[in-house]
Amino acid sequence: MDWFFNLEKEEQEFLKRFILASGSLKQLAKEYEVSYPTVRIRVDKIIEKIKLSDNNRDTFEINIMQMVIDEKISLDSAKEIIRKHKESIDG
């Protein structure tokens, strides 16, 4: 269950509220006072983070890809960072 602990506290709380709402995205949208598509986007981002954790990549790569999912950096930048990191490890 490492994937759960790789999520931010806010995302863990969101999942708790999702479960307590019996999986109803409409109910969550009401609780958070946002639109259904906004909740759907948030769920999709969490799904991507879980998939990323399940791929057994190294922690550095997971952290970089989570930054892409959170839209903190571009995918192209992430690929370049990961490539440079691998080069530095391989010598």
VOMIGU-732111 format. One record per atom (N, C-alpha, C): x, z, y; residue in three letters. Coordinates in Angstrom, 3 decimals. Layout:
residues N
<node><c1>X</c1><c3>Z</c3><c2>Y</c2><code>ALA</code></node>
...
This chain:
residues 91
<node><c1>0.823</c1><c3>0.000</c3><c2>-1.194</c2><code>MET</code></node>
<node><c1>0.000</c1><c3>0.000</c3><c2>0.000</c2><code>MET</code></node>
<node><c1>0.866</c1><c3>0.000</c3><c2>1.257</c2><code>MET</code></node>
<node><c1>2.059</c1><c3>-0.548</c3><c2>1.131</c2><code>ASP</code></node>
<node><c1>2.955</c1><c3>-0.657</c3><c2>2.283</c2><code>ASP</code></node>
<node><c1>2.325</c1><c3>-1.449</c3><c2>3.415</c2><code>ASP</code></node>
<node><c1>1.503</c1><c3>-2.427</c3><c2>3.073</c2><code>TRP</code></node>
<node><c1>0.895</c1><c3>-3.280</c3><c2>4.098</c2><code>TRP</code></node>
<node><c1>0.127</c1><c3>-2.451</c3><c2>5.115</c2><code>TRP</code></node>
<node><c1>-0.530</c1><c3>-1.390</c3><c2>4.655</c2><code>PHE</code></node>
<node><c1>-1.331</c1><c3>-0.566</c3><c2>5.554</c2><code>PHE</code></node>
<node><c1>-0.439</c1><c3>0.147</c3><c2>6.568</c2><code>PHE</code></node>
<node><c1>0.700</c1><c3>0.640</c3><c2>6.096</c2><code>PHE</code></node>
<node><c1>1.599</c1><c3>1.376</c3><c2>6.972</c2><code>PHE</code></node>
<node><c1>2.385</c1><c3>0.455</c3><c2>7.898</c2><code>PHE</code></node>
<node><c1>2.408</c1><c3>-0.846</c3><c2>7.605</c2><code>ASN</code></node>
<node><c1>3.049</c1><c3>-1.820</c3><c2>8.489</c2><code>ASN</code></node>
<node><c1>2.145</c1><c3>-2.197</c3><c2>9.655</c2><code>ASN</code></node>
<node><c1>0.865</c1><c3>-1.834</c3><c2>9.566</c2><code>LEU</code></node>
<node><c1>-0.059</c1><c3>-2.110</c3><c2>10.663</c2><code>LEU</code></node>
<node><c1>0.115</c1><c3>-1.074</c3><c2>11.767</c2><code>LEU</code></node>
<node><c1>-0.206</c1><c3>-1.467</c3><c2>12.983</c2><code>GLU</code></node>
<node><c1>-0.174</c1><c3>-0.526</c3><c2>14.095</c2><code>GLU</code></node>
<node><c1>-1.322</c1><c3>0.465</c3><c2>13.945</c2><code>GLU</code></node>
<node><c1>-1.192</c1><c3>1.631</c3><c2>14.545</c2><code>LYS</code></node>
<node><c1>-2.230</c1><c3>2.676</c3><c2>14.441</c2><code>LYS</code></node>
<node><c1>-3.592</c1><c3>2.142</c3><c2>14.858</c2><code>LYS</code></node>
<node><c1>-3.624</c1><c3>1.354</c3><c2>15.898</c2><code>GLU</code></node>
<node><c1>-4.882</c1><c3>0.785</c3><c2>16.396</c2><code>GLU</code></node>
<node><c1>-5.526</c1><c3>-0.119</c3><c2>15.333</c2><code>GLU</code></node>
<node><c1>-4.703</c1><c3>-0.872</c3><c2>14.614</c2><code>GLU</code></node>
<node><c1>-5.225</c1><c3>-1.746</c3><c2>13.558</c2><code>GLU</code></node>
<node><c1>-5.719</c1><c3>-0.925</c3><c2>12.369</c2><code>GLU</code></node>
<node><c1>-5.035</c1><c3>0.173</c3><c2>12.068</c2><code>GLN</code></node>
<node><c1>-5.481</c1><c3>1.068</c3><c2>10.994</c2><code>GLN</code></node>
<node><c1>-6.835</c1><c3>1.673</c3><c2>11.346</c2><code>GLN</code></node>
<node><c1>-6.993</c1><c3>2.080</c3><c2>12.584</c2><code>GLU</code></node>
<node><c1>-8.268</c1><c3>2.640</c3><c2>13.045</c2><code>GLU</code></node>
<node><c1>-9.372</c1><c3>1.579</c3><c2>12.993</c2><code>GLU</code></node>
<node><c1>-9.031</c1><c3>0.354</c3><c2>13.361</c2><code>PHE</code></node>
<node><c1>-9.987</c1><c3>-0.751</c3><c2>13.305</c2><code>PHE</code></node>
<node><c1>-10.473</c1><c3>-0.939</c3><c2>11.868</c2><code>PHE</code></node>
<node><c1>-9.562</c1><c3>-0.918</c3><c2>10.896</c2><code>LEU</code></node>
<node><c1>-9.944</c1><c3>-1.065</c3><c2>9.488</c2><code>LEU</code></node>
<node><c1>-10.834</c1><c3>0.088</c3><c2>9.033</c2><code>LEU</code></node>
<node><c1>-10.533</c1><c3>1.287</c3><c2>9.501</c2><code>LYS</code></node>
<node><c1>-11.372</c1><c3>2.443</c3><c2>9.160</c2><code>LYS</code></node>
<node><c1>-12.791</c1><c3>2.230</c3><c2>9.680</c2><code>LYS</code></node>
<node><c1>-12.904</c1><c3>1.796</c3><c2>10.926</c2><code>ARG</code></node>
<node><c1>-14.229</c1><c3>1.568</c3><c2>11.514</c2><code>ARG</code></node>
<node><c1>-14.945</c1><c3>0.413</c3><c2>10.815</c2><code>ARG</code></node>
<node><c1>-14.180</c1><c3>-0.595</c3><c2>10.380</c2><code>PHE</code></node>
<node><c1>-14.731</c1><c3>-1.725</c3><c2>9.639</c2><code>PHE</code></node>
<node><c1>-15.353</c1><c3>-1.246</c3><c2>8.330</c2><code>PHE</code></node>
<node><c1>-14.649</c1><c3>-0.389</c3><c2>7.630</c2><code>ILE</code></node>
<node><c1>-15.151</c1><c3>0.152</c3><c2>6.360</c2><code>ILE</code></node>
<node><c1>-16.384</c1><c3>1.016</c3><c2>6.606</c2><code>ILE</code></node>
<node><c1>-16.335</c1><c3>1.872</c3><c2>7.617</c2><code>LEU</code></node>
<node><c1>-17.470</c1><c3>2.736</c3><c2>7.927</c2><code>LEU</code></node>
<node><c1>-18.689</c1><c3>1.936</c3><c2>8.388</c2><code>LEU</code></node>
<node><c1>-18.445</c1><c3>0.723</c3><c2>8.903</c2><code>ALA</code></node>
<node><c1>-19.552</c1><c3>-0.156</c3><c2>9.300</c2><code>ALA</code></node>
<node><c1>-19.983</c1><c3>-1.044</c3><c2>8.134</c2><code>ALA</code></node>
<node><c1>-19.579</c1><c3>-0.672</c3><c2>6.931</c2><code>SER</code></node>
<node><c1>-19.903</c1><c3>-1.423</c3><c2>5.708</c2><code>SER</code></node>
<node><c1>-19.471</c1><c3>-2.887</c3><c2>5.775</c2><code>SER</code></node>
<node><c1>-18.379</c1><c3>-3.128</c3><c2>6.484</c2><code>GLY</code></node>
<node><c1>-17.838</c1><c3>-4.477</c3><c2>6.564</c2><code>GLY</code></node>
<node><c1>-18.588</c1><c3>-5.398</c3><c2>7.503</c2><code>GLY</code></node>
<node><c1>-19.420</c1><c3>-4.852</c3><c2>8.356</c2><code>SER</code></node>
<node><c1>-20.211</c1><c3>-5.671</c3><c2>9.267</c2><code>SER</code></node>
<node><c1>-19.428</c1><c3>-5.965</c3><c2>10.557</c2><code>SER</code></node>
<node><c1>-19.064</c1><c3>-7.238</c3><c2>10.728</c2><code>LEU</code></node>
<node><c1>-18.368</c1><c3>-7.622</c3><c2>11.952</c2><code>LEU</code></node>
<node><c1>-19.306</c1><c3>-7.526</c3><c2>13.161</c2><code>LEU</code></node>
<node><c1>-20.582</c1><c3>-7.781</c3><c2>12.942</c2><code>LYS</code></node>
<node><c1>-21.557</c1><c3>-7.661</c3><c2>14.031</c2><code>LYS</code></node>
<node><c1>-21.625</c1><c3>-6.214</c3><c2>14.525</c2><code>LYS</code></node>
<node><c1>-21.612</c1><c3>-5.263</c3><c2>13.584</c2><code>GLN</code></node>
<node><c1>-21.649</c1><c3>-3.852</c3><c2>13.954</c2><code>GLN</code></node>
<node><c1>-20.386</c1><c3>-3.473</c3><c2>14.734</c2><code>GLN</code></node>
<node><c1>-19.236</c1><c3>-3.964</c3><c2>14.272</c2><code>LEU</code></node>
<node><c1>-17.989</c1><c3>-3.673</c3><c2>14.984</c2><code>LEU</code></node>
<node><c1>-18.005</c1><c3>-4.254</c3><c2>16.388</c2><code>LEU</code></node>
<node><c1>-18.537</c1><c3>-5.453</c3><c2>16.524</c2><code>ALA</code></node>
<node><c1>-18.626</c1><c3>-6.063</c3><c2>17.849</c2><code>ALA</code></node>
<node><c1>-19.447</c1><c3>-5.181</c3><c2>18.783</c2><code>ALA</code></node>
<node><c1>-20.542</c1><c3>-4.610</c3><c2>18.268</c2><code>LYS</code></node>
<node><c1>-21.361</c1><c3>-3.683</c3><c2>19.066</c2><code>LYS</code></node>
<node><c1>-20.571</c1><c3>-2.439</c3><c2>19.439</c2><code>LYS</code></node>
<node><c1>-19.887</c1><c3>-1.851</c3><c2>18.450</c2><code>GLU</code></node>
<node><c1>-19.133</c1><c3>-0.621</c3><c2>18.691</c2><code>GLU</code></node>
<node><c1>-18.012</c1><c3>-0.822</c3><c2>19.708</c2><code>GLU</code></node>
<node><c1>-17.312</c1><c3>-1.946</c3><c2>19.614</c2><code>TYR</code></node>
<node><c1>-16.204</c1><c3>-2.223</c3><c2>20.532</c2><code>TYR</code></node>
<node><c1>-16.672</c1><c3>-2.880</c3><c2>21.829</c2><code>TYR</code></node>
<node><c1>-17.979</c1><c3>-3.226</c3><c2>21.872</c2><code>GLU</code></node>
<node><c1>-18.567</c1><c3>-3.874</c3><c2>23.039</c2><code>GLU</code></node>
<node><c1>-17.843</c1><c3>-5.173</c3><c2>23.382</c2><code>GLU</code></node>
<node><c1>-17.621</c1><c3>-5.987</c3><c2>22.321</c2><code>VAL</code></node>
<node><c1>-17.007</c1><c3>-7.300</c3><c2>22.468</c2><code>VAL</code></node>
<node><c1>-17.843</c1><c3>-8.305</c3><c2>21.676</c2><code>VAL</code></node>
<node><c1>-17.497</c1><c3>-9.565</c3><c2>21.802</c2><code>SER</code></node>
<node><c1>-18.238</c1><c3>-10.598</c3><c2>21.075</c2><code>SER</code></node>
<node><c1>-17.814</c1><c3>-10.653</c3><c2>19.607</c2><code>SER</code></node>
<node><c1>-18.682</c1><c3>-11.231</c3><c2>18.808</c2><code>TYR</code></node>
<node><c1>-18.384</c1><c3>-11.420</c3><c2>17.389</c2><code>TYR</code></node>
<node><c1>-17.089</c1><c3>-12.226</c3><c2>17.198</c2><code>TYR</code></node>
<node><c1>-16.903</c1><c3>-13.352</c3><c2>17.931</c2><code>PRO</code></node>
<node><c1>-15.659</c1><c3>-14.117</c3><c2>17.752</c2><code>PRO</code></node>
<node><c1>-14.394</c1><c3>-13.305</c3><c2>18.071</c2><code>PRO</code></node>
<node><c1>-14.495</c1><c3>-12.383</c3><c2>19.019</c2><code>THR</code></node>
<node><c1>-13.350</c1><c3>-11.530</c3><c2>19.344</c2><code>THR</code></node>
<node><c1>-12.991</c1><c3>-10.645</c3><c2>18.157</c2><code>THR</code></node>
<node><c1>-13.992</c1><c3>-10.079</c3><c2>17.516</c2><code>VAL</code></node>
<node><c1>-13.765</c1><c3>-9.243</c3><c2>16.331</c2><code>VAL</code></node>
<node><c1>-13.209</c1><c3>-10.104</c3><c2>15.202</c2><code>VAL</code></node>
<node><c1>-13.749</c1><c3>-11.295</c3><c2>15.042</c2><code>ARG</code></node>
<node><c1>-13.290</c1><c3>-12.204</c3><c2>13.973</c2><code>ARG</code></node>
<node><c1>-11.807</c1><c3>-12.546</c3><c2>14.138</c2><code>ARG</code></node>
<node><c1>-11.396</c1><c3>-12.799</c3><c2>15.370</c2><code>ILE</code></node>
<node><c1>-9.988</c1><c3>-13.106</c3><c2>15.650</c2><code>ILE</code></node>
<node><c1>-9.107</c1><c3>-11.911</c3><c2>15.273</c2><code>ILE</code></node>
<node><c1>-9.563</c1><c3>-10.736</c3><c2>15.604</c2><code>ARG</code></node>
<node><c1>-8.794</c1><c3>-9.524</c3><c2>15.280</c2><code>ARG</code></node>
<node><c1>-8.668</c1><c3>-9.347</c3><c2>13.770</c2><code>ARG</code></node>
<node><c1>-9.751</c1><c3>-9.578</c3><c2>13.054</c2><code>VAL</code></node>
<node><c1>-9.721</c1><c3>-9.494</c3><c2>11.587</c2><code>VAL</code></node>
<node><c1>-8.744</c1><c3>-10.522</c3><c2>11.029</c2><code>VAL</code></node>
<node><c1>-8.801</c1><c3>-11.743</c3><c2>11.556</c2><code>ASP</code></node>
<node><c1>-7.903</c1><c3>-12.797</c3><c2>11.080</c2><code>ASP</code></node>
<node><c1>-6.434</c1><c3>-12.438</c3><c2>11.295</c2><code>ASP</code></node>
<node><c1>-6.119</c1><c3>-11.804</c3><c2>12.423</c2><code>LYS</code></node>
<node><c1>-4.736</c1><c3>-11.386</c3><c2>12.682</c2><code>LYS</code></node>
<node><c1>-4.294</c1><c3>-10.311</c3><c2>11.692</c2><code>LYS</code></node>
<node><c1>-5.171</c1><c3>-9.384</c3><c2>11.394</c2><code>ILE</code></node>
<node><c1>-4.848</c1><c3>-8.336</c3><c2>10.420</c2><code>ILE</code></node>
<node><c1>-4.652</c1><c3>-8.950</c3><c2>9.036</c2><code>ILE</code></node>
<node><c1>-5.490</c1><c3>-9.908</c3><c2>8.686</c2><code>ILE</code></node>
<node><c1>-5.343</c1><c3>-10.599</c3><c2>7.399</c2><code>ILE</code></node>
<node><c1>-3.969</c1><c3>-11.259</c3><c2>7.318</c2><code>ILE</code></node>
<node><c1>-3.545</c1><c3>-11.917</c3><c2>8.387</c2><code>GLU</code></node>
<node><c1>-2.236</c1><c3>-12.573</c3><c2>8.399</c2><code>GLU</code></node>
<node><c1>-1.110</c1><c3>-11.557</c3><c2>8.234</c2><code>GLU</code></node>
<node><c1>-1.238</c1><c3>-10.404</c3><c2>8.870</c2><code>LYS</code></node>
<node><c1>-0.218</c1><c3>-9.359</c3><c2>8.727</c2><code>LYS</code></node>
<node><c1>-0.148</c1><c3>-8.847</c3><c2>7.293</c2><code>LYS</code></node>
<node><c1>-1.293</c1><c3>-8.690</c3><c2>6.658</c2><code>ILE</code></node>
<node><c1>-1.328</c1><c3>-8.218</c3><c2>5.267</c2><code>ILE</code></node>
<node><c1>-0.690</c1><c3>-9.260</c3><c2>4.351</c2><code>ILE</code></node>
<node><c1>-1.030</c1><c3>-10.512</c3><c2>4.548</c2><code>LYS</code></node>
<node><c1>-0.436</c1><c3>-11.580</c3><c2>3.735</c2><code>LYS</code></node>
<node><c1>1.068</c1><c3>-11.615</c3><c2>3.904</c2><code>LYS</code></node>
<node><c1>1.518</c1><c3>-11.436</c3><c2>5.125</c2><code>LEU</code></node>
<node><c1>2.941</c1><c3>-11.441</c3><c2>5.422</c2><code>LEU</code></node>
<node><c1>3.647</c1><c3>-10.312</c3><c2>4.685</c2><code>LEU</code></node>
<node><c1>3.071</c1><c3>-9.142</c3><c2>4.686</c2><code>SER</code></node>
<node><c1>3.648</c1><c3>-7.992</c3><c2>3.980</c2><code>SER</code></node>
<node><c1>3.696</c1><c3>-8.227</c3><c2>2.479</c2><code>SER</code></node>
<node><c1>2.686</c1><c3>-8.896</c3><c2>1.952</c2><code>ASP</code></node>
<node><c1>2.615</c1><c3>-9.141</c3><c2>0.510</c2><code>ASP</code></node>
<node><c1>3.602</c1><c3>-10.198</c3><c2>0.026</c2><code>ASP</code></node>
<node><c1>4.193</c1><c3>-10.943</c3><c2>0.938</c2><code>ASN</code></node>
<node><c1>5.130</c1><c3>-11.995</c3><c2>0.547</c2><code>ASN</code></node>
<node><c1>6.530</c1><c3>-11.464</c3><c2>0.240</c2><code>ASN</code></node>
<node><c1>6.717</c1><c3>-10.157</c3><c2>0.306</c2><code>ASN</code></node>
<node><c1>7.990</c1><c3>-9.506</c3><c2>-0.024</c2><code>ASN</code></node>
<node><c1>9.178</c1><c3>-10.060</c3><c2>0.755</c2><code>ASN</code></node>
<node><c1>9.015</c1><c3>-10.379</c3><c2>1.986</c2><code>ARG</code></node>
<node><c1>10.128</c1><c3>-10.804</c3><c2>2.833</c2><code>ARG</code></node>
<node><c1>10.867</c1><c3>-9.567</c3><c2>3.320</c2><code>ARG</code></node>
<node><c1>12.063</c1><c3>-9.770</c3><c2>3.850</c2><code>ASP</code></node>
<node><c1>12.778</c1><c3>-8.606</c3><c2>4.364</c2><code>ASP</code></node>
<node><c1>12.098</c1><c3>-8.092</c3><c2>5.629</c2><code>ASP</code></node>
<node><c1>12.349</c1><c3>-6.858</c3><c2>5.932</c2><code>THR</code></node>
<node><c1>11.680</c1><c3>-6.177</c3><c2>7.042</c2><code>THR</code></node>
<node><c1>11.894</c1><c3>-6.889</c3><c2>8.372</c2><code>THR</code></node>
<node><c1>13.105</c1><c3>-7.384</c3><c2>8.601</c2><code>PHE</code></node>
<node><c1>13.395</c1><c3>-8.095</c3><c2>9.849</c2><code>PHE</code></node>
<node><c1>12.480</c1><c3>-9.301</c3><c2>10.005</c2><code>PHE</code></node>
<node><c1>12.375</c1><c3>-10.107</c3><c2>8.954</c2><code>GLU</code></node>
<node><c1>11.548</c1><c3>-11.309</c3><c2>9.008</c2><code>GLU</code></node>
<node><c1>10.072</c1><c3>-10.949</c3><c2>9.196</c2><code>GLU</code></node>
<node><c1>9.617</c1><c3>-9.914</c3><c2>8.523</c2><code>ILE</code></node>
<node><c1>8.227</c1><c3>-9.468</c3><c2>8.684</c2><code>ILE</code></node>
<node><c1>7.963</c1><c3>-9.077</c3><c2>10.129</c2><code>ILE</code></node>
<node><c1>8.879</c1><c3>-8.317</c3><c2>10.724</c2><code>ASN</code></node>
<node><c1>8.692</c1><c3>-7.882</c3><c2>12.114</c2><code>ASN</code></node>
<node><c1>8.645</c1><c3>-9.065</c3><c2>13.072</c2><code>ASN</code></node>
<node><c1>9.506</c1><c3>-10.057</c3><c2>12.847</c2><code>ILE</code></node>
<node><c1>9.511</c1><c3>-11.235</c3><c2>13.714</c2><code>ILE</code></node>
<node><c1>8.199</c1><c3>-12.007</c3><c2>13.562</c2><code>ILE</code></node>
<node><c1>7.752</c1><c3>-12.199</c3><c2>12.333</c2><code>MET</code></node>
<node><c1>6.519</c1><c3>-12.953</c3><c2>12.112</c2><code>MET</code></node>
<node><c1>5.294</c1><c3>-12.200</c3><c2>12.637</c2><code>MET</code></node>
<node><c1>5.347</c1><c3>-10.872</c3><c2>12.618</c2><code>GLN</code></node>
<node><c1>4.248</c1><c3>-10.099</c3><c2>13.201</c2><code>GLN</code></node>
<node><c1>4.193</c1><c3>-10.320</c3><c2>14.709</c2><code>GLN</code></node>
<node><c1>5.361</c1><c3>-10.523</c3><c2>15.320</c2><code>MET</code></node>
<node><c1>5.386</c1><c3>-10.821</c3><c2>16.751</c2><code>MET</code></node>
<node><c1>4.713</c1><c3>-12.172</c3><c2>17.030</c2><code>MET</code></node>
<node><c1>4.858</c1><c3>-13.116</c3><c2>16.113</c2><code>VAL</code></node>
<node><c1>4.174</c1><c3>-14.412</c3><c2>16.253</c2><code>VAL</code></node>
<node><c1>2.664</c1><c3>-14.213</c3><c2>16.149</c2><code>VAL</code></node>
<node><c1>2.243</c1><c3>-13.451</c3><c2>15.136</c2><code>ILE</code></node>
<node><c1>0.810</c1><c3>-13.198</c3><c2>14.940</c2><code>ILE</code></node>
<node><c1>0.218</c1><c3>-12.504</c3><c2>16.167</c2><code>ILE</code></node>
<node><c1>0.976</c1><c3>-11.589</c3><c2>16.761</c2><code>ASP</code></node>
<node><c1>0.517</c1><c3>-10.869</c3><c2>17.947</c2><code>ASP</code></node>
<node><c1>0.698</c1><c3>-11.678</c3><c2>19.237</c2><code>ASP</code></node>
<node><c1>1.185</c1><c3>-12.915</c3><c2>19.074</c2><code>GLU</code></node>
<node><c1>1.393</c1><c3>-13.835</c3><c2>20.200</c2><code>GLU</code></node>
<node><c1>2.386</c1><c3>-13.298</c3><c2>21.228</c2><code>GLU</code></node>
<node><c1>3.384</c1><c3>-12.556</c3><c2>20.753</c2><code>LYS</code></node>
<node><c1>4.448</c1><c3>-12.051</c3><c2>21.633</c2><code>LYS</code></node>
<node><c1>5.569</c1><c3>-13.071</c3><c2>21.763</c2><code>LYS</code></node>
<node><c1>5.775</c1><c3>-13.890</c3><c2>20.701</c2><code>ILE</code></node>
<node><c1>6.756</c1><c3>-14.973</c3><c2>20.747</c2><code>ILE</code></node>
<node><c1>6.162</c1><c3>-16.190</c3><c2>20.033</c2><code>ILE</code></node>
<node><c1>6.745</c1><c3>-17.354</c3><c2>20.292</c2><code>SER</code></node>
<node><c1>6.246</c1><c3>-18.579</c3><c2>19.661</c2><code>SER</code></node>
<node><c1>6.780</c1><c3>-18.701</c3><c2>18.236</c2><code>SER</code></node>
<node><c1>6.116</c1><c3>-19.517</c3><c2>17.445</c2><code>LEU</code></node>
<node><c1>6.552</c1><c3>-19.755</c3><c2>16.078</c2><code>LEU</code></node>
<node><c1>7.933</c1><c3>-20.397</c3><c2>16.060</c2><code>LEU</code></node>
<node><c1>8.171</c1><c3>-21.346</c3><c2>16.965</c2><code>ASP</code></node>
<node><c1>9.482</c1><c3>-22.000</c3><c2>17.027</c2><code>ASP</code></node>
<node><c1>10.587</c1><c3>-20.991</c3><c2>17.340</c2><code>ASP</code></node>
<node><c1>10.326</c1><c3>-20.088</c3><c2>18.267</c2><code>SER</code></node>
<node><c1>11.320</c1><c3>-19.054</c3><c2>18.591</c2><code>SER</code></node>
<node><c1>11.569</c1><c3>-18.152</c3><c2>17.396</c2><code>SER</code></node>
<node><c1>10.507</c1><c3>-17.785</c3><c2>16.699</c2><code>ALA</code></node>
<node><c1>10.650</c1><c3>-16.926</c3><c2>15.519</c2><code>ALA</code></node>
<node><c1>11.505</c1><c3>-17.598</c3><c2>14.460</c2><code>ALA</code></node>
<node><c1>11.266</c1><c3>-18.862</c3><c2>14.211</c2><code>LYS</code></node>
<node><c1>12.054</c1><c3>-19.593</c3><c2>13.215</c2><code>LYS</code></node>
<node><c1>13.535</c1><c3>-19.606</c3><c2>13.593</c2><code>LYS</code></node>
<node><c1>13.800</c1><c3>-19.825</c3><c2>14.868</c2><code>GLU</code></node>
<node><c1>15.188</c1><c3>-19.856</c3><c2>15.345</c2><code>GLU</code></node>
<node><c1>15.850</c1><c3>-18.483</c3><c2>15.208</c2><code>GLU</code></node>
<node><c1>15.139</c1><c3>-17.436</c3><c2>15.563</c2><code>ILE</code></node>
<node><c1>15.673</c1><c3>-16.075</c3><c2>15.432</c2><code>ILE</code></node>
<node><c1>15.982</c1><c3>-15.764</c3><c2>13.971</c2><code>ILE</code></node>
<node><c1>15.054</c1><c3>-16.092</c3><c2>13.082</c2><code>ILE</code></node>
<node><c1>15.249</c1><c3>-15.824</c3><c2>11.652</c2><code>ILE</code></node>
<node><c1>16.425</c1><c3>-16.637</c3><c2>11.114</c2><code>ILE</code></node>
<node><c1>16.530</c1><c3>-17.892</c3><c2>11.530</c2><code>ARG</code></node>
<node><c1>17.643</c1><c3>-18.737</c3><c2>11.083</c2><code>ARG</code></node>
<node><c1>18.980</c1><c3>-18.151</c3><c2>11.523</c2><code>ARG</code></node>
<node><c1>19.066</c1><c3>-17.747</c3><c2>12.784</c2><code>LYS</code></node>
<node><c1>20.303</c1><c3>-17.150</c3><c2>13.317</c2><code>LYS</code></node>
<node><c1>20.625</c1><c3>-15.840</c3><c2>12.603</c2><code>LYS</code></node>
<node><c1>19.602</c1><c3>-15.059</c3><c2>12.323</c2><code>HIS</code></node>
<node><c1>19.805</c1><c3>-13.790</c3><c2>11.610</c2><code>HIS</code></node>
<node><c1>20.371</c1><c3>-14.042</c3><c2>10.225</c2><code>HIS</code></node>
<node><c1>19.803</c1><c3>-15.004</c3><c2>9.509</c2><code>LYS</code></node>
<node><c1>20.300</c1><c3>-15.334</c3><c2>8.170</c2><code>LYS</code></node>
<node><c1>21.744</c1><c3>-15.834</c3><c2>8.214</c2><code>LYS</code></node>
<node><c1>22.058</c1><c3>-16.637</c3><c2>9.250</c2><code>GLU</code></node>
<node><c1>23.430</c1><c3>-17.119</c3><c2>9.409</c2><code>GLU</code></node>
<node><c1>24.397</c1><c3>-15.957</c3><c2>9.616</c2><code>GLU</code></node>
<node><c1>23.978</c1><c3>-14.977</c3><c2>10.413</c2><code>SER</code></node>
<node><c1>24.865</c1><c3>-13.838</c3><c2>10.675</c2><code>SER</code></node>
<node><c1>25.083</c1><c3>-12.984</c3><c2>9.433</c2><code>SER</code></node>
<node><c1>24.087</c1><c3>-12.929</c3><c2>8.575</c2><code>ILE</code></node>
<node><c1>24.219</c1><c3>-12.159</c3><c2>7.330</c2><code>ILE</code></node>
<node><c1>25.101</c1><c3>-12.888</c3><c2>6.318</c2><code>ILE</code></node>
<node><c1>24.892</c1><c3>-14.220</c3><c2>6.234</c2><code>ASP</code></node>
<node><c1>25.634</c1><c3>-15.023</c3><c2>5.265</c2><code>ASP</code></node>
<node><c1>27.085</c1><c3>-15.239</c3><c2>5.664</c2><code>ASP</code></node>
<node><c1>27.376</c1><c3>-14.977</c3><c2>6.919</c2><code>GLY</code></node>
<node><c1>28.753</c1><c3>-15.072</c3><c2>7.384</c2><code>GLY</code></node>
<node><c1>29.043</c1><c3>-16.341</c3><c2>7.977</c2><code>GLY</code></node>
